[in-house]
């Protein structure tokens, strides 16, 4: 079982959460100028790192808020949790 610390509710069981993909993906500045290939790149192509990775999570079974987390993709350890709009914390 993975214990995920919600920034508002505290640590909860992983079954209360939904994964939202990679965090800090910037929306295109001029979406009307994108062709199909550029839209596909924006929508579907994400990093697939081994180690610390910034992700978006939703506490769907609790406060229903979105937040960001840095999770080690090898050990699944939650290294940091922070609210949307806050900068990604430095992970040693």
C-alpha positions as CSV (number, residue, x, y, z in Angstrom):
1,X,0.0,0.0,0.0
2,X,1.2,3.5,-0.9
3,X,0.6,6.2,1.7
4,X,0.1,9.6,-0.1
5,X,0.3,12.8,2.0
6,X,-2.4,15.2,0.8
7,X,-1.3,18.8,1.5
8,X,-4.7,19.5,3.1
9,X,-5.8,16.2,4.6
10,X,-2.6,14.6,5.6
11,X,-1.5,11.0,4.8
12,X,-4.1,8.8,3.2
13,X,-4.3,5.4,1.4
14,X,-3.5,5.4,-2.3
15,X,-7.1,4.2,-3.1
16,X,-8.3,7.8,-2.3
17,X,-6.2,9.3,-5.1
18,X,-6.1,9.5,-8.9
19,X,-3.0,10.1,-10.9
20,X,-3.0,13.1,-13.2
21,X,0.2,12.7,-15.2
22,X,3.4,14.7,-15.4
23,X,3.4,18.1,-13.5
24,X,4.6,21.4,-14.9
25,X,3.6,20.8,-18.5
26,X,3.1,24.3,-20.0
27,X,0.0,24.9,-22.1
28,X,0.9,26.1,-25.6
29,X,1.2,29.9,-25.9
30,X,-0.7,30.0,-29.2
31,X,-2.9,26.9,-29.4
32,X,-4.5,28.0,-32.7
33,X,-1.1,27.9,-34.4
34,X,-0.5,24.2,-33.6
35,X,-0.8,21.5,-36.3
36,X,-1.9,18.0,-35.5
37,X,1.6,16.8,-34.9
38,X,2.3,19.6,-32.4
39,X,-1.0,18.9,-30.5
40,X,-0.1,15.2,-30.4
41,X,3.3,16.1,-28.9
42,X,1.7,18.3,-26.3
43,X,-1.1,15.9,-25.3
44,X,0.7,12.5,-25.4
45,X,4.4,12.8,-25.2
46,X,5.7,12.9,-21.6
47,X,9.0,12.3,-19.9
48,X,9.5,8.7,-18.6
49,X,12.2,9.2,-16.0
50,X,13.8,6.7,-13.7
51,X,14.0,8.3,-10.2
52,X,12.5,11.5,-8.9
53,X,9.6,12.7,-11.1
54,X,7.1,15.5,-10.6
55,X,3.5,14.4,-10.9
56,X,-0.1,15.7,-10.5
57,X,-2.5,13.9,-8.2
58,X,-6.1,14.4,-7.2
59,X,-7.4,13.5,-3.8
60,X,-10.7,12.3,-5.4
61,X,-11.8,10.3,-2.3
62,X,-11.2,13.2,0.1
63,X,-11.0,17.0,-0.4
64,X,-11.1,16.6,-4.2
65,X,-8.2,19.0,-4.7
66,X,-5.3,18.7,-7.1
67,X,-1.7,18.9,-5.9
68,X,1.8,18.1,-7.2
69,X,4.1,15.4,-5.8
70,X,7.7,14.3,-6.5
71,X,7.7,10.5,-6.5
72,X,10.7,8.2,-7.0
73,X,9.5,6.0,-9.9
74,X,11.8,3.2,-8.8
75,X,10.9,2.9,-5.1
76,X,7.5,4.7,-5.3
77,X,8.5,6.8,-2.3
78,X,6.8,10.2,-2.1
79,X,9.8,12.6,-1.8
80,X,7.8,15.9,-1.6
81,X,4.2,17.1,-1.9
82,X,3.2,20.7,-2.7
83,X,0.2,22.6,-3.7
84,X,-0.6,23.7,-7.3
85,X,1.1,27.0,-8.2
86,X,3.9,26.4,-5.7
87,X,7.4,25.8,-7.2
88,X,8.8,22.3,-7.3
89,X,11.0,21.8,-4.2
90,X,14.6,20.9,-4.6
91,X,15.2,17.2,-4.0
92,X,18.8,16.3,-2.9
